[in-house]
């Protein structure tokens, strides 16, 4: 993923970059701050950019792909596995309930637990440098 933006501030090896807000920003959990003028993201300042410069910000594809798989894939997989487990394993324990109801309860419970796990994972992972965007080059002074 590549974005073009303007450096708003710098602090050591990190810079705050303002980029154009995309439609995907609504579903993203990447840690950007959404503002009226766009989105502000924290990036590693490898190019040594200063405030006001136009820069190219890159997020490594494997980090973007891994994040997408975890954020979207894990809850979907948990929903399916929870529903199947609820129907096949636990419906025998709850004789008074319809097996489809048990399946739905376990499926949605697993789905919610997966979202909580993803949130915890995303908070921890956003601190790792390998998953942060990097300012690769300065486009304009």
C-alpha positions, -999 to 999 in steps of 0.1 A, spaced: 0 0 0 14 34 -10 1 68 -1 11 104 -8 9 129 20 22 160 38 43 158 69 25 176 98 51 171 125 82 151 134 95 136 166 127 117 165 124 89 139 86 92 137 65 116 116 28 124 115 17 124 79 -16 137 66 -29 116 37 -61 117 16 -89 98 33 -102 68 13 -134 49 14 -115 19 30 -107 41 60 -141 34 75 -134 -3 79 -96 0 87 -82 -5 121 -48 7 111 -45 33 139 -49 65 117 -66 95 132 -95 106 109 -98 143 105 -119 166 83 -91 171 59 -81 134 56 -63 109 78 -32 113 99 -9 84 103 23 78 122 52 67 100 88 59 104 108 89 90 134 69 70 138 98 44 144 124 72 115 145 60 106 178 78 73 195 84 55 207 53 72 183 28 52 161 4 63 125 9 56 89 -3 45 66 26 47 28 21 32 0 42 49 -33 34 26 -56 15 30 -86 38 21 -65 68 -9 -51 50 -19 -86 39 -14 -102 73 -34 -75 90 -62 -80 65 -63 -118 70 -64 -114 107 -90 -86 108 -114 -102 83 -105 -139 82 -102 -147 119 -137 -135 129 -153 -152 98 -135 -185 106 -145 -182 143 -182 -177 133 -181 -208 111 -162 -230 136 -184 -218 165 -216 -226 146 -204 -260 136 -191 -268 171 -223 -256 186 -245 -277 164 -224 -309 164 -209 -309 199 -230 -288 222 -265 -294 209 -266 -327 227 -259 -310 260 -288 -286 256 -318 -309 248 -344 -283 255 -330 -259 228 -332 -263 190 -298 -273 176 -299 -244 152 -303 -220 182 -273 -236 199 -254 -233 167 -262 -196 164 -253 -188 200 -220 -205 198 -212 -191 163 -219 -155 174 -201 -160 207 -170 -172 189 -174 -143 164 -175 -117 192 -145 -133 210 -126 -132 178 -132 -95 174 -120 -89 209 -89 -110 202 -83 -90 170 -86 -57 189 -61 -68 215 -37 -81 187 -40 -48 167 -32 -27 198 0 -48 204 11 -50 168 8 -13 160 37 -7 183 60 -29 162 82 -11 136 77 -39 110 40 -30 108 43 7 107 42 28 75 76 41 63 83 74 46 103 62 16 110 94 -3 105 131 -3 85 143 -33 85 180 -28 103 204 -5 
